[in-house]
Amino acid sequence: MDTELKIIGYARSDFKNRSETPKQGCEGGIEAVLEIDEAYLEAMDGLKEGSEIILLTWMHAADRSYLKVHPRGDETRPKRGVFSTRSPDRPNPVGLHPVTITGIDGNKIRVHPLEAIDGTPLIDIKNAYSPKA
Amino acid sequence: MDTELKIIGYARSDFKNRSETPKQGCEGGIEAVLEIDEAYLEAMDGLKEGSEIILLTWMHAADRSYLKVHPRGDETRPKRGVFSTRSPDRPNPVGLHPVTITGIDGNKIRVHPLEAIDGTPLIDIKNAYSPKA
């Protein structure tokens, strides 16, 4: 079975480290740019300003060995299995980001609000409105 | 960079082929079972009946070479880039399934409504309510 991820591009963001990012895009995410690999340009057809999309990233700064964490990093809360949290530290650190497209220029897609750090690999973009698309 | 996916378990479903499944869980998905690999049991801590989760799968029956498709397989609709659709055929066939847990028994999580086919590899489970978790 072919389970090798293809990196379709990278996030360009003013957030440079995990420590400075909010937990979720809706909690202080910023405008950022998705730089799509030219090989996948055709797959962008149909995306436009105002489109609501679900971006999937590979959170490369995560620790994949964690099975339990303090929810939201709050040590006053008891540890819980990562599958019942949104911690980036998990066996497969796939980031799930609902964002809106604020502009497109060639292979560059401007989105808001994103909490991913600069250089985060992108693995998928999906239409946010599944039943219509 | 470590981008090798870890398979955390498999879906067990009465849907055996792509041709018999609905496009989305909310369009006729059924109750199905997530069989979690014993190595990830600890990561399940905190999940319970009634929990709303986002399941990520690896849609192994997808064709990863497609960059454009007819939306919803409807040939009367013009082809569009896969990133503006929910087609399973895409560079990284990550399935995104919002489901509710209807029961847990050891390493088996019963969920509803799921449209994934029997044997689909599982790659992640996330709490559906990001800001609280």
Interface residues (C-beta under 8 A of the other chain):
Chain A: M1 D2 T3 E4 L5 K6 I7 I8 K23 Q24 C26 E27 Y40 E42 A43 M44 D45 G46 L47 S51 I53 I54 L56 W58 H60 R64 L67 K68 P71 R72 K79 R80 G81 V82 F83 S84 T85 R86 R90 P91 N92 V94 L96 P121 I123 D124 I125 K126 N127 S130 P131 A133
Chain B: M1 D2 T3 E4 L5 K6 I7 I8 K23 Q24 C26 E27 Y40 E42 A43 M44 D45 G46 L47 S51 I53 I54 L56 W58 H60 R64 L67 K68 P71 R72 K79 R80 G81 V82 F83 S84 T85 R86 R90 P91 N92 V94 L96 P121 I123 D124 I125 K126 N127 S130 P131 A133
